[in-house]
């Protein structure tokens, strides 16, 4: 948390860095594979204010169910916590004979939706994060210095 309880913005990363991130599956996730091509995921979620109020009336759900189709399940299984996003996309494109750019666009948007649902998190390699933060800090410092000179 930042000053006055405000949340700090997550540092933004460019395209190359985002392709080097490593998707890691939520450890609280329960995976149900019923033998078909689809996967059922039981994803825990933190209840918001409305669910807490409704909790006084009766029981509220603690998990949400997400079903992945055949292609989604295959892409999800490639997210093993070891491979980077670009490696996963290349392998998926090769398996399905897709154009690399097409696979990249759809794969990145799919990973974003999985991350938004709390199914995966995208881990930025530490060296990259430190280098990016240092660059941002230098740029921020330079901008402040320029503003101070303009005021004088």
N, C-alpha and C positions, 0 to 999 in steps of 0.2 A: 504494500500500500504506500501511496505517496503522501504528500502533505494534505491535511484535512480530510483524510479518509478516501481520497480519490484513487482510483485504480491507475496504475502506470500503464502506458501504452506498451504493447509488445513491440519489440524492435522489428521493423520491416526488413525483409530480405529480398534480394533480386532473384531473377529466374534461375540463374546457375546455382545459387545457394539453395533454392527451394528444391531443385532436382537432386541435390546432394543430401537432403534430409533423409532420415531413416524412419519409416513408419513403424511404430511399436503398438502392439495390441494392448488394450486396456486389460489389466490383470484381474479386474473384478468381473469381467465379461464371462458369461456362460454360453458355450457353443453346443448346439444340438444338431447333430448330423444324423438324419433319419434314413440315410441310404439313398435318398434321391439326389438330384443335382443341386438342389437348393440347400441353404444353410439357415438355421434359425438362431438368432443371437438374443440373449436375454441381457439387456443393458441396464445397469442400475442408474438411477437419476436422483438428484438432490431435489426434494420437494420445494416448490416455491411457496410464496405466502398463501396463495389460494388453497393449495393442497394442505398446508398446515392448519388453516381454518377449517377445512372440510374434515380434517383428522379428528376434530372434536365431535363431529357428527357420526362418523363411522370410519372403518378402515380405508386407507388410501393405498394405491399401488406404490410399490417400491422399485419396480422394474418396468421397462418397456420392451416389447418384442419387436425385433427387426428381422425381416426375412430377405435374404439375398438370393437373387436368381443364379442361374448356372454361371454366367460370366462374372457376376459380382462375387460369387463364392470363390471362383478360381483366382480372381484378382486379390481377394482378401487373403487367401491361403499363401500367396506369394509374399505377403507382408509378414516376414518371420522375425523382424527385429535385427536382422543382419545386413540385408541388402538396402541400398539406397533407392530412392524413387526412380532415378533414371535407369538403373539395372532392372527393376521390376517392369518398367514400361517397355524396355527393349525385349525382354523375355516374352511378355504378353503379346507384343506386336509380332514377334517371330512365330509364336504358336498359332496365331490367328491370321497370319499373312496380311497385316495391316501396314499402312503407311506410318512411318515413325512419328510424323507430326500429328496425324490423326490420333494415334494411340496416346501421345503425350497430352494433347488437349483433353481428351475424354478421361484419361487416367488421373490427371491432376484434379479435374473437377470432381471425379468420383472420390478421390482421397479427401478432398475438402469436405464433401458431404459426410463421409465417415467420421472425420474429425469433429465436425459440427454436432454430430449425434453422440459423440463421446465413445465411439467404438475404437478409435486409434488416436494416438498423439504423434506428432511429427517432431522427432528429435533432431536438433541441429548439431552437427559435430562441433565439439567445444572450441577447437582452434578457429573455426569459421565464425562462431558467435563472438568470441573475444576480439578477433580482428575487425569485425563489422562494428561492434560497439566502440572500439577505439577510434575508428574512422569517423563514426557519428559524433563522438565527443570532440574530436579535433575540429570538425566542421562547425559544430555548435559554438565552440569557443571562438573560432574565427569570426562567426557572425556577430557574436556579442561584442568582440573587439571592434569590429567595423561600426556597429551601432553607437558604441561609446565615442569613437572618433567623430562621428557625424554630429553628436550632441555638443561636442566642444566647439 
